[in-house]
């Protein structure tokens, strides 16, 4: 296999497909593996310039990270890419107890040592901006500082109460983190600012970014640095987006915009949501108004030893009946934010929903599936036995249509799959997925 340009681990599955979209839409031959690939699986994609591993560390403890991430990072390092990326959510939600990005930085430093660890979170294509170290994110057409964001400040697992990303990370790691600010980027002086950070002893360096020019300058600097010494970095899909300019300049990827593949409409869509986001709530309501059959899931019943089997059987039976009738169907565990005091059961519920999804698909095969919610998607997809995803078509930024690779005997080879984060997509997104445009 030729040496790839880039390798990454996604801390959830929705964010992992976000990177796949950025890369493949720009003509970068890419594959996303569902878990560490065997050598035989990797050989199925011999010409890929970018390789990813979808994971679920965003919902895991630092102890889990310490046990699992070293081997995952070593597997990525073995691909030989000059830059290995720990892909975080663009809202950077994490805490010292769950999804600790700080702990991931420490593990990456030890597993893949380099001169410094770049941190690039800005992703203007998704409405994510970093200014003077503070993260801002769009919601409903309005840009909010992340600690005032209507959803992220009340996230059920990792609410964000600090917008300054260096202060946010200081609660998770003792590593020194420098900052390359907007004025340095505006003067085209990022290289000098980086030298100053390294001279001051910073182990990691956060990059501001509010526009494409900022990302392009960051990407060129990272690529030059990675040619001298392989880099481990962290951040959103803004990292590969930033690298595209450098790769084009070097003639490594196509210089012009690629002709985007199109998807055909399907007669039925099966959607499953574990998201508590108001964005996803509006999308579900729009789907119901469009004639989708809705099945409300009761997490307490599904996860109970006493009632889980019977509740699951009812859900499968109802979904299969509606799909066989030719009707698009959406299963959802929440409509909007959870009530105060409600338990957050992302991992257990995601696994259970994945089991139900596998049973529904076995009894009523459909060509296209939509999963909403980062934690839900990560744990649900893991139950399907897929081994890789490639890009089928771009729909809306951050939520591409993917093609599943699972082997001819699986019954799921070629399944079309969209993994959507809670904050992603327009109100009519479910129908856009069904129509493929």
Buried (B, 14 or more C-beta within 10 A) or exposed (E): EEEBBBBBBBBBBBBBBBBBBBBBBBBBBBBBBBBBBEEEBBEBBEEBBBBBBBBBBBBBBBEBBEEBBBEBBEBBBEBEBBBBBBBBBBBBBBBEEBBBBBBBBBBBBEBBEBEBBBBBBBBBBBBBBBBEBBBBBBBEEEEBBBBBBBBBBEBBBBBBEBBBBBEBBBEBBEBBBBBBBBEBBEEEBBBEBBEBBBEEEBBBBBBBBBEBBBBBBBBBBBBEBBEEEBBBBBBBBBBBBBBBBBBBBEEBBEEEEEEEEEBEEBEBBBBBBBBBBBBBBBBBBBBBEEEBBBBEBEBEBBBEEEEBEEBBEEBBEBBBBBBEEEBBBBBBBBBBBBEEEEEBBBBEBBBBBBBBBBBBBEBBEBEBBBBBBBBBBBBBBBBBBBBBBBBBBBBBBBBBBBBBBBEEEBBBEEBBBBBBBBBBBBEBBBBBBBBBB
